[in-house]
Amino acid sequence: MIEVVPKRRLYLLAGRSHQHLAEDIAAQLKVELSEPNLVDFANGEIRPRFEESVRGADVFIIQSHCRTPGRSVNDSLMEHWLMIDAAKRASAKRITAVCPYYGYSRQDRKSKGREPISARMVSDFFATAGADRIMSVDLHSGQIQGFFDGPVDHLTAVPVLTSYLRKHAPAGFVMVAPDTGRTKVAEQAARHLSGDVDVASVYKRRPKDAVNQVQALDVMGHVKGKMCVLIDDMIDTAGTICAAADILIDKGATEVWAMATHAVLSDPAVDRLKNSQITRVVVTDTLPLPSEKQIDKIEVCSVATMFADAIDAVFEDGSVSQIFGGENQT
């Protein structure tokens, strides 16, 4: 009898929304990005056609679900699903959808009648396309992990952001949640730092029936005479983070920094940040940052190594949560 030991192969492909991050992840893994041969037809339809055989391979397809020049969030999602379908029909052994930024993540429940739960529908489309597992970072709501009927590797950028603070922040600052729902994230960040980091939170209210508007009302915690670091999962229009900074300064904070995993930065975010009392904005590169949004206040930390480590763990059938000491599950 001849015993055949199959050769394990890792294939890394990427859509067009954030090629730079995909290239950095590939460099960390010491593999080449495979060519998906993405074509746009005259009517706007998309067609991938892989150059290499992926039969029996472990395929990881990277795509941030974001708007880029000439392309919408929906284009990024459709491109991702079509690449997954192509890999499934080419007999890939296992397909992982790597989503540095997961589209529609804020629509994770019905806030009013007759609304969709869009984050669930996006998850269903990944399953229909043929994804066996999903990998993402700092989902807006942890419950999204339960929308997918399969493994979800939920990473956290807190170690990346707190590493920046260790190098650059002065001693004695306060970690601040911009709203009460993010208090656990602020506490998690404080645990990564020295024991003398206090935690505070801002109480906010959204006006009824208003979109992208927020009122910061008060601060829970001692911030007077302290430098404060606001931490959130994303900065979209920057209304929440700027309102929180204003009330922190009003309460006696000496300086305010802002940190977030996802730099969505929809208009008028850049103008708000420029004119705000925030002196430094630290984000990661889960989303591309176009040149017109690269203002002096913004500094970018890379998540390429974190994703490379997670992809390697999945490929080797290791533990992803062990990379984060289990904190990615909280």
KOLMAR-544364 format. One record per residue (C-alpha): residue in three letters; z, y, x. Coordinates in Angstrom, 1 decimal, padded with zeros to 4 digits. Example, Ala and Ser with C-alpha at 12.3 -4.5 7.8 and 13.67 -1.06 7.14 Angstrom:
// residues 2
<site r="ALA" w="007.8" v="-004.5" u="012.3"/>
<site r="SER" w="007.1" v="-001.1" u="013.7"/>
This chain:
// residues 330
<site r="MET" w="000.0" v="000.0" u="000.0"/>
<site r="ILE" w="-000.9" v="003.5" u="001.3"/>
<site r="GLU" w="001.7" v="006.2" u="000.4"/>
<site r="VAL" w="000.0" v="009.6" u="000.0"/>
<site r="VAL" w="002.1" v="012.6" u="000.7"/>
<site r="PRO" w="000.5" v="015.6" u="-001.1"/>
<site r="LYS" w="000.0" v="018.8" u="001.0"/>
<site r="ARG" w="001.8" v="021.7" u="-000.6"/>
<site r="ARG" w="-000.2" v="024.9" u="-000.7"/>
<site r="LEU" w="000.9" v="028.5" u="-001.6"/>
<site r="TYR" w="-001.7" v="030.9" u="-002.9"/>
<site r="LEU" w="-001.0" v="034.5" u="-003.4"/>
<site r="LEU" w="-003.2" v="036.7" u="-005.5"/>
<site r="ALA" w="-002.9" v="040.2" u="-006.8"/>
<site r="GLY" w="-004.3" v="042.4" u="-009.5"/>
<site r="ARG" w="-005.5" v="046.0" u="-008.8"/>
<site r="SER" w="-002.5" v="048.0" u="-010.1"/>
<site r="HIS" w="-000.5" v="047.9" u="-006.8"/>
<site r="GLN" w="-002.4" v="046.4" u="-004.0"/>
<site r="HIS" w="-000.3" v="047.9" u="-001.3"/>
<site r="LEU" w="002.9" v="046.1" u="-002.4"/>
<site r="ALA" w="001.0" v="042.8" u="-002.7"/>
<site r="GLU" w="-000.3" v="043.3" u="000.8"/>
<site r="ASP" w="003.3" v="044.0" u="002.1"/>
<site r="ILE" w="004.6" v="040.8" u="000.3"/>
<site r="ALA" w="001.8" v="038.8" u="001.8"/>
<site r="ALA" w="002.6" v="040.1" u="005.3"/>
<site r="GLN" w="006.3" v="039.2" u="004.9"/>
<site r="LEU" w="005.2" v="035.7" u="003.9"/>
<site r="LYS" w="002.7" v="035.5" u="006.7"/>
<site r="VAL" w="-000.1" v="034.4" u="004.3"/>
<site r="GLU" w="-003.4" v="036.0" u="003.3"/>
<site r="LEU" w="-004.0" v="037.4" u="-000.1"/>
<site r="SER" w="-006.7" v="035.4" u="-001.8"/>
<site r="GLU" w="-009.7" v="037.2" u="-003.3"/>
<site r="PRO" w="-009.6" v="037.2" u="-007.1"/>
<site r="ASN" w="-013.1" v="038.9" u="-007.4"/>
<site r="LEU" w="-012.2" v="041.1" u="-010.3"/>
<site r="VAL" w="-015.2" v="042.6" u="-012.0"/>
<site r="ASP" w="-015.3" v="045.3" u="-014.7"/>
<site r="PHE" w="-018.2" v="045.0" u="-017.1"/>
<site r="ALA" w="-019.9" v="048.0" u="-018.6"/>
<site r="ASN" w="-018.0" v="047.6" u="-021.9"/>
<site r="GLY" w="-014.6" v="047.6" u="-020.1"/>
<site r="GLU" w="-014.0" v="043.8" u="-020.1"/>
<site r="ILE" w="-012.5" v="042.2" u="-017.0"/>
<site r="ARG" w="-013.5" v="039.0" u="-015.3"/>
<site r="PRO" w="-011.8" v="037.3" u="-012.3"/>
<site r="ARG" w="-013.4" v="034.5" u="-010.4"/>
<site r="PHE" w="-011.4" v="033.0" u="-007.5"/>
<site r="GLU" w="-013.3" v="032.4" u="-004.2"/>
<site r="GLU" w="-011.1" v="029.5" u="-003.2"/>
<site r="SER" w="-010.0" v="026.3" u="-005.0"/>
<site r="VAL" w="-006.5" v="026.4" u="-006.3"/>
<site r="ARG" w="-006.4" v="022.9" u="-007.6"/>
<site r="GLY" w="-002.9" v="021.4" u="-007.1"/>
<site r="ALA" w="-001.6" v="024.6" u="-005.5"/>
<site r="ASP" w="001.5" v="026.8" u="-006.2"/>
<site r="VAL" w="-000.1" v="030.0" u="-007.3"/>
<site r="PHE" w="001.7" v="033.4" u="-007.4"/>
<site r="ILE" w="-000.1" v="036.2" u="-009.1"/>
<site r="ILE" w="001.3" v="039.7" u="-008.5"/>
<site r="GLN" w="000.7" v="042.6" u="-010.9"/>
<site r="SER" w="002.8" v="045.7" u="-011.8"/>
<site r="HIS" w="002.2" v="046.7" u="-015.4"/>
<site r="CYS" w="001.5" v="050.3" u="-015.0"/>
<site r="ARG" w="-001.0" v="053.1" u="-015.5"/>
<site r="THR" w="-003.3" v="053.9" u="-012.6"/>
<site r="PRO" w="-006.3" v="056.3" u="-012.4"/>
<site r="GLY" w="-008.8" v="055.2" u="-014.9"/>
<site r="ARG" w="-006.7" v="052.2" u="-016.1"/>
<site r="SER" w="-003.9" v="051.8" u="-018.6"/>
<site r="VAL" w="-000.8" v="049.7" u="-018.8"/>
<site r="ASN" w="-002.7" v="047.5" u="-021.2"/>
<site r="ASP" w="-005.5" v="047.0" u="-018.7"/>
<site r="SER" w="-003.0" v="045.9" u="-016.1"/>
<site r="LEU" w="-001.5" v="043.4" u="-018.5"/>
<site r="MET" w="-004.9" v="042.0" u="-019.6"/>
<site r="GLU" w="-006.0" v="041.6" u="-016.0"/>
<site r="HIS" w="-002.8" v="039.7" u="-015.2"/>
<site r="TRP" w="-003.2" v="037.3" u="-018.2"/>
<site r="LEU" w="-006.9" v="036.7" u="-017.3"/>
<site r="MET" w="-006.0" v="035.8" u="-013.7"/>
<site r="ILE" w="-003.3" v="033.4" u="-014.9"/>
<site r="ASP" w="-005.8" v="031.8" u="-017.3"/>
<site r="ALA" w="-008.4" v="031.4" u="-014.5"/>
<site r="ALA" w="-005.7" v="029.7" u="-012.3"/>
<site r="LYS" w="-004.8" v="027.4" u="-015.1"/>
<site r="ARG" w="-008.4" v="026.4" u="-015.8"/>
<site r="ALA" w="-008.9" v="025.8" u="-012.1"/>
<site r="SER" w="-006.1" v="023.2" u="-012.2"/>
<site r="ALA" w="-003.3" v="025.0" u="-010.3"/>
<site r="LYS" w="-000.2" v="022.9" u="-010.1"/>
<site r="ARG" w="002.2" v="025.8" u="-011.0"/>
<site r="ILE" w="001.6" v="029.4" u="-011.8"/>
<site r="THR" w="004.2" v="032.2" u="-011.4"/>
<site r="ALA" w="003.6" v="035.6" u="-012.9"/>
<site r="VAL" w="005.1" v="038.1" u="-010.4"/>
<site r="CYS" w="005.8" v="041.3" u="-012.3"/>
<site r="PRO" w="007.5" v="043.9" u="-010.1"/>
<site r="TYR" w="007.4" v="046.1" u="-013.2"/>
<site r="TYR" w="007.4" v="044.3" u="-016.6"/>
<site r="GLY" w="005.4" v="046.2" u="-019.2"/>
<site r="TYR" w="006.9" v="047.1" u="-022.6"/>
<site r="SER" w="010.3" v="046.1" u="-021.3"/>
<site r="ARG" w="012.0" v="048.9" u="-023.3"/>
<site r="GLN" w="010.7" v="047.6" u="-026.6"/>
<site r="ASP" w="013.1" v="044.6" u="-026.5"/>
<site r="ARG" w="014.4" v="044.8" u="-030.0"/>
<site r="LYS" w="013.8" v="046.5" u="-033.4"/>
<site r="SER" w="015.5" v="049.9" u="-033.5"/>
<site r="LYS" w="014.0" v="050.7" u="-036.9"/>
<site r="GLY" w="012.3" v="048.8" u="-039.6"/>
<site r="ARG" w="008.7" v="047.7" u="-039.3"/>
<site r="GLU" w="008.6" v="047.8" u="-035.5"/>
<site r="PRO" w="007.4" v="045.1" u="-033.1"/>
<site r="ILE" w="009.4" v="043.5" u="-030.4"/>
<site r="SER" w="006.7" v="044.1" u="-027.8"/>
<site r="ALA" w="008.6" v="042.7" u="-024.8"/>
<site r="ARG" w="008.7" v="039.4" u="-026.6"/>
<site r="MET" w="005.0" v="039.5" u="-027.4"/>
<site r="VAL" w="004.2" v="040.2" u="-023.8"/>
<site r="SER" w="006.2" v="037.2" u="-022.8"/>
<site r="ASP" w="004.4" v="035.0" u="-025.4"/>
<site r="PHE" w="001.1" v="036.1" u="-023.9"/>
<site r="PHE" w="002.2" v="035.0" u="-020.5"/>
<site r="ALA" w="003.0" v="031.6" u="-021.8"/>
<site r="THR" w="-000.3" v="031.4" u="-023.7"/>
<site r="ALA" w="-002.3" v="032.4" u="-020.6"/>
<site r="GLY" w="-000.6" v="029.5" u="-018.7"/>
<site r="ALA" w="002.2" v="031.0" u="-016.7"/>
<site r="ASP" w="004.9" v="028.4" u="-015.8"/>
<site r="ARG" w="007.5" v="030.9" u="-014.7"/>
<site r="ILE" w="008.0" v="034.7" u="-014.5"/>
<site r="MET" w="009.5" v="036.7" u="-011.7"/>
<site r="SER" w="010.5" v="040.3" u="-012.1"/>
<site r="VAL" w="013.1" v="042.8" u="-011.0"/>
<site r="ASP" w="015.7" v="044.9" u="-012.9"/>
<site r="LEU" w="014.4" v="044.2" u="-016.4"/>
<site r="HIS" w="015.4" v="047.0" u="-018.7"/>
<site r="SER" w="017.3" v="044.5" u="-020.8"/>
<site r="GLY" w="018.6" v="041.1" u="-019.6"/>
<site r="GLN" w="017.8" v="039.5" u="-022.9"/>
<site r="ILE" w="014.1" v="039.6" u="-022.0"/>
<site r="GLN" w="014.8" v="036.5" u="-019.8"/>
<site r="GLY" w="015.3" v="034.6" u="-023.0"/>
<site r="PHE" w="012.0" v="035.5" u="-024.5"/>
<site r="PHE" w="010.1" v="033.2" u="-022.1"/>
<site r="ASP" w="010.3" v="029.5" u="-022.7"/>
<site r="GLY" w="010.5" v="028.6" u="-019.0"/>
<site r="PRO" w="012.2" v="029.7" u="-015.8"/>
<site r="VAL" w="012.6" v="033.5" u="-015.3"/>
<site r="ASP" w="013.6" v="034.7" u="-011.8"/>
<site r="HIS" w="015.3" v="038.0" u="-012.4"/>
<site r="LEU" w="015.7" v="039.9" u="-009.1"/>
<site r="THR" w="017.8" v="043.0" u="-008.6"/>
<site r="ALA" w="017.0" v="045.9" u="-006.3"/>
<site r="VAL" w="020.7" v="047.0" u="-006.0"/>
<site r="PRO" w="021.0" v="045.5" u="-002.5"/>
<site r="VAL" w="017.9" v="047.5" u="-001.4"/>
<site r="LEU" w="019.3" v="050.8" u="-002.9"/>
<site r="THR" w="022.8" v="050.3" u="-001.6"/>
<site r="SER" w="021.5" v="049.6" u="001.9"/>
<site r="TYR" w="019.9" v="053.0" u="001.8"/>
<site r="LEU" w="023.2" v="054.6" u="000.8"/>
<site r="ARG" w="025.0" v="052.9" u="003.7"/>
<site r="LYS" w="022.6" v="054.5" u="006.1"/>
<site r="HIS" w="022.3" v="058.0" u="004.6"/>
<site r="ALA" w="025.1" v="058.9" u="002.1"/>
<site r="PRO" w="028.2" v="060.7" u="003.2"/>
<site r="ALA" w="031.6" v="059.0" u="002.8"/>
<site r="GLY" w="033.6" v="059.4" u="-000.4"/>
<site r="PHE" w="030.8" v="059.7" u="-002.9"/>
<site r="VAL" w="031.0" v="058.5" u="-006.6"/>
<site r="MET" w="028.5" v="056.1" u="-008.1"/>
<site r="VAL" w="027.6" v="057.3" u="-011.6"/>
<site r="ALA" w="025.9" v="055.6" u="-014.5"/>
<site r="PRO" w="023.7" v="058.1" u="-016.4"/>
<site r="ASP" w="024.8" v="056.4" u="-019.7"/>
<site r="THR" w="027.4" v="053.9" u="-020.7"/>
<site r="GLY" w="024.9" v="051.1" u="-020.9"/>
<site r="ARG" w="024.3" v="051.3" u="-017.1"/>
<site r="THR" w="028.0" v="051.2" u="-016.1"/>
<site r="LYS" w="027.8" v="047.6" u="-015.0"/>
<site r="VAL" w="024.9" v="048.4" u="-012.7"/>
<site r="ALA" w="027.0" v="051.3" u="-011.2"/>
<site r="GLU" w="029.9" v="048.9" u="-010.7"/>
<site r="GLN" w="027.7" v="046.3" u="-009.1"/>
<site r="ALA" w="026.4" v="048.9" u="-006.7"/>
<site r="ALA" w="029.9" v="050.1" u="-005.8"/>
<site r="ARG" w="030.9" v="046.5" u="-005.0"/>
<site r="HIS" w="028.1" v="046.3" u="-002.4"/>
<site r="LEU" w="029.6" v="049.4" u="-000.7"/>
<site r="SER" w="033.0" v="050.1" u="000.8"/>
<site r="GLY" w="036.0" v="049.7" u="-001.4"/>
<site r="ASP" w="036.6" v="053.5" u="-001.7"/>
<site r="VAL" w="033.5" v="054.1" u="-003.9"/>
<site r="ASP" w="034.6" v="055.2" u="-007.3"/>
<site r="VAL" w="032.5" v="054.7" u="-010.5"/>
<site r="ALA" w="031.9" v="057.2" u="-013.3"/>
<site r="SER" w="029.6" v="057.4" u="-016.3"/>
<site r="VAL" w="027.9" v="060.0" u="-018.4"/>
<site r="TYR" w="028.1" v="059.9" u="-022.2"/>
<site r="LYS" w="024.8" v="060.8" u="-023.7"/>
<site r="ARG" w="023.2" v="061.1" u="-027.1"/>
<site r="ARG" w="019.6" v="061.0" u="-028.2"/>
<site r="PRO" w="018.7" v="063.3" u="-031.1"/>
<site r="LYS" w="017.7" v="061.4" u="-034.2"/>
<site r="ASP" w="014.0" v="060.6" u="-034.5"/>
<site r="ALA" w="013.3" v="062.3" u="-031.1"/>
<site r="VAL" w="011.3" v="060.6" u="-028.4"/>
<site r="ASN" w="012.0" v="061.2" u="-024.6"/>
<site r="GLN" w="014.8" v="063.7" u="-025.4"/>
<site r="VAL" w="018.5" v="063.2" u="-024.4"/>
<site r="GLN" w="021.7" v="065.3" u="-024.5"/>
<site r="ALA" w="024.4" v="064.6" u="-021.9"/>
<site r="LEU" w="027.7" v="065.4" u="-023.5"/>
<site r="ASP" w="030.6" v="064.5" u="-021.1"/>
<site r="VAL" w="031.6" v="062.5" u="-018.0"/>
<site r="MET" w="034.0" v="059.6" u="-017.9"/>
<site r="GLY" w="035.6" v="059.6" u="-014.4"/>
<site r="HIS" w="036.6" v="062.0" u="-011.6"/>
<site r="VAL" w="033.7" v="063.8" u="-010.1"/>
<site r="LYS" w="035.1" v="067.2" u="-009.2"/>
<site r="GLY" w="034.6" v="068.0" u="-005.5"/>
<site r="LYS" w="032.6" v="064.8" u="-005.0"/>
<site r="MET" w="029.0" v="064.0" u="-004.1"/>
<site r="CYS" w="027.6" v="061.9" u="-007.0"/>
<site r="VAL" w="024.9" v="059.2" u="-006.9"/>
<site r="LEU" w="023.3" v="058.4" u="-010.3"/>
<site r="ILE" w="021.8" v="054.9" u="-010.6"/>
<site r="ASP" w="019.4" v="053.6" u="-013.3"/>
<site r="ASP" w="016.8" v="051.0" u="-013.7"/>
<site r="MET" w="014.0" v="053.5" u="-014.1"/>
<site r="ILE" w="013.0" v="057.1" u="-014.2"/>
<site r="ASP" w="010.3" v="057.8" u="-016.8"/>
<site r="THR" w="010.2" v="061.4" u="-018.0"/>
<site r="ALA" w="013.4" v="062.1" u="-016.0"/>
<site r="GLY" w="015.1" v="063.6" u="-019.1"/>
<site r="THR" w="018.2" v="061.3" u="-018.9"/>
<site r="ILE" w="018.7" v="061.7" u="-015.1"/>
<site r="CYS" w="018.3" v="065.5" u="-015.1"/>
<site r="ALA" w="020.6" v="066.0" u="-018.0"/>
<site r="ALA" w="023.2" v="063.8" u="-016.4"/>
<site r="ALA" w="022.9" v="065.8" u="-013.1"/>
<site r="ASP" w="023.4" v="069.1" u="-015.0"/>
<site r="ILE" w="026.6" v="067.9" u="-016.5"/>
<site r="LEU" w="027.9" v="066.5" u="-013.2"/>
<site r="ILE" w="027.4" v="069.8" u="-011.5"/>
<site r="ASP" w="029.1" v="071.5" u="-014.5"/>
<site r="LYS" w="032.0" v="069.2" u="-014.0"/>
<site r="GLY" w="032.4" v="070.2" u="-010.4"/>
<site r="ALA" w="030.2" v="067.7" u="-008.4"/>
<site r="THR" w="029.2" v="069.2" u="-005.1"/>
<site r="GLU" w="025.8" v="067.4" u="-004.9"/>
<site r="VAL" w="023.8" v="064.9" u="-007.0"/>
<site r="TRP" w="021.4" v="062.2" u="-005.8"/>
<site r="ALA" w="019.5" v="059.9" u="-008.2"/>
<site r="MET" w="018.5" v="056.3" u="-007.6"/>
<site r="ALA" w="016.3" v="054.0" u="-009.6"/>
<site r="THR" w="014.3" v="050.8" u="-009.2"/>
<site r="HIS" w="011.2" v="051.8" u="-011.1"/>
<site r="ALA" w="009.6" v="055.2" u="-010.5"/>
<site r="VAL" w="007.5" v="055.4" u="-013.8"/>
<site r="LEU" w="007.5" v="059.2" u="-013.5"/>
<site r="SER" w="005.5" v="060.1" u="-016.7"/>
<site r="ASP" w="004.8" v="063.7" u="-017.2"/>
<site r="PRO" w="006.8" v="066.0" u="-017.0"/>
<site r="ALA" w="009.1" v="064.0" u="-014.7"/>
<site r="VAL" w="007.9" v="065.4" u="-011.4"/>
<site r="ASP" w="008.3" v="069.0" u="-012.6"/>
<site r="ARG" w="011.7" v="068.2" u="-014.0"/>
<site r="LEU" w="012.9" v="066.6" u="-010.8"/>
<site r="LYS" w="011.5" v="069.5" u="-008.7"/>
<site r="ASN" w="013.4" v="072.1" u="-010.8"/>
<site r="SER" w="016.6" v="070.0" u="-011.3"/>
<site r="GLN" w="019.9" v="070.1" u="-009.5"/>
<site r="ILE" w="019.2" v="066.7" u="-008.0"/>
<site r="THR" w="018.8" v="067.0" u="-004.2"/>
<site r="ARG" w="017.4" v="063.5" u="-003.4"/>
<site r="VAL" w="015.6" v="060.9" u="-005.5"/>
<site r="VAL" w="015.6" v="057.3" u="-004.1"/>
<site r="VAL" w="013.3" v="054.8" u="-005.7"/>
<site r="THR" w="011.6" v="051.5" u="-004.8"/>
<site r="ASP" w="007.9" v="050.6" u="-004.6"/>
<site r="THR" w="007.7" v="048.3" u="-007.6"/>
<site r="LEU" w="005.3" v="050.9" u="-008.9"/>
<site r="PRO" w="002.6" v="052.8" u="-006.9"/>
<site r="LEU" w="003.5" v="056.5" u="-006.2"/>
<site r="PRO" w="000.4" v="058.6" u="-006.2"/>
<site r="SER" w="000.1" v="061.5" u="-003.8"/>
<site r="GLU" w="000.6" v="064.1" u="-006.4"/>
<site r="LYS" w="004.0" v="062.7" u="-007.2"/>
<site r="GLN" w="005.2" v="062.4" u="-003.6"/>
<site r="ILE" w="007.4" v="065.4" u="-003.6"/>
<site r="ASP" w="009.9" v="066.1" u="-000.8"/>
<site r="LYS" w="012.9" v="065.0" u="-002.9"/>
<site r="ILE" w="011.6" v="061.5" u="-003.4"/>
<site r="GLU" w="012.1" v="058.7" u="-000.9"/>
<site r="VAL" w="010.8" v="055.2" u="-001.4"/>
<site r="CYS" w="012.5" v="051.9" u="-000.4"/>
<site r="SER" w="010.4" v="048.7" u="-000.1"/>
<site r="VAL" w="011.1" v="045.6" u="-002.2"/>
<site r="ALA" w="008.4" v="043.5" u="-000.4"/>
<site r="THR" w="011.0" v="041.5" u="001.6"/>
<site r="MET" w="013.0" v="040.8" u="-001.5"/>
<site r="PHE" w="010.0" v="039.5" u="-003.4"/>
<site r="ALA" w="008.8" v="037.5" u="-000.4"/>
<site r="ASP" w="012.2" v="035.8" u="-000.1"/>
<site r="ALA" w="012.2" v="035.0" u="-003.8"/>
<site r="ILE" w="008.6" v="033.6" u="-003.7"/>
<site r="ASP" w="009.5" v="031.5" u="-000.6"/>
<site r="ALA" w="012.5" v="030.1" u="-002.4"/>
<site r="VAL" w="010.5" v="029.1" u="-005.5"/>
<site r="PHE" w="007.8" v="027.5" u="-003.4"/>
<site r="GLU" w="010.4" v="025.5" u="-001.4"/>
<site r="ASP" w="012.3" v="024.6" u="-004.6"/>
<site r="GLY" w="015.3" v="026.6" u="-003.4"/>
<site r="SER" w="017.7" v="028.9" u="-005.2"/>
<site r="VAL" w="016.6" v="032.4" u="-006.0"/>
<site r="SER" w="020.1" v="033.5" u="-007.3"/>
<site r="GLN" w="021.6" v="032.4" u="-003.9"/>
<site r="ILE" w="019.6" v="035.2" u="-002.3"/>
<site r="PHE" w="021.6" v="037.7" u="-004.3"/>
<site r="GLY" w="024.9" v="035.8" u="-004.3"/>
<site r="GLY" w="024.5" v="035.3" u="-008.1"/>
<site r="GLU" w="024.6" v="039.0" u="-008.9"/>
<site r="ASN" w="021.0" v="038.9" u="-010.2"/>
<site r="GLN" w="022.3" v="036.9" u="-013.2"/>
<site r="THR" w="024.7" v="039.6" u="-014.4"/>
